[in-house]
């Protein structure tokens, strides 16, 4: 029996609807309009697409969008000075510097410079440490989106075996922390994991975030497992014409969807939740900076 499709469009719409309600309530009660400052250095085509998507999402939910576009040869000092200005601006609720940045700029230096209260990407070491310690923290958007989708499929995750393939600070590690918080038994796999197929076959929850197209094969999936595919990979699509490409995930969707109990597609899955959860984080940041409790989800 084919797996249930976990539709990112539906989940993202729910998150954005709740954020829009929260933005309206904050404006009515405190006359505060959350504002998201997005900084783009250079002209990377994919980054430009992401920035436009974030701008549209802000407009949908009532968040003010502020864009700073800097040339490719911008120095690290200039970028960090802009971040400091945004940190000090009380009208700015959240700051997001679009990665990757040009080679002359240290990504970690940028992450470290952002005020943790305005760190809507959830990458600052203080937020990462709080999440690992089980404390309230700004959670990275993609992992939180994946978590919401999992909870939508099965509310009680306690006791389930989870395998996270990929150990990045952006996805793998935060996802593992969120699953531990739900009392899952979590295994983290990576490029040096032995017998990865056997590890995957034992998992009730399989999260793939390794950045390799169709890496997880159908026979790796435990029958009935929940599969969350975080990968977004562009591969040649000669059937569409010369030079054409298409997007695929880290999981062989056609094969895995015949075995899993529920699965996210690519495109149309976790990626849509990333921008929605960015809106959520911006609203949370506005609440915290105003000394208010987090909005009710």
Secondary structure as UniProt FT lines:
FT   STRAND          4..6
FT   HELIX           8..30
FT   STRAND          35..41
FT   HELIX           45..61
FT   STRAND          64..70
FT   TURN            72..73
FT   HELIX           76..88
FT   TURN            90..91
FT   STRAND          94..97
FT   TURN            103..104
FT   HELIX           107..113
FT   HELIX           116..118
FT   TURN            120..121
FT   HELIX           125..132
FT   TURN            133..134
FT   HELIX           141..153
FT   TURN            158..159
FT   STRAND          161..165
FT   TURN            169..171
FT   HELIX           172..181
FT   TURN            182..183
FT   STRAND          185..189
FT   TURN            191..192
FT   HELIX           196..201
FT   STRAND          205..208
FT   TURN            213..214
FT   HELIX           218..220
FT   TURN            223..224
FT   STRAND          226..229
FT   STRAND          233..236
FT   HELIX           238..240
FT   TURN            242..243
FT   STRAND          245..248
FT   HELIX           253..256
FT   TURN            257..259
FT   STRAND          262..264
FT   HELIX           270..289
FT   TURN            290..291
//
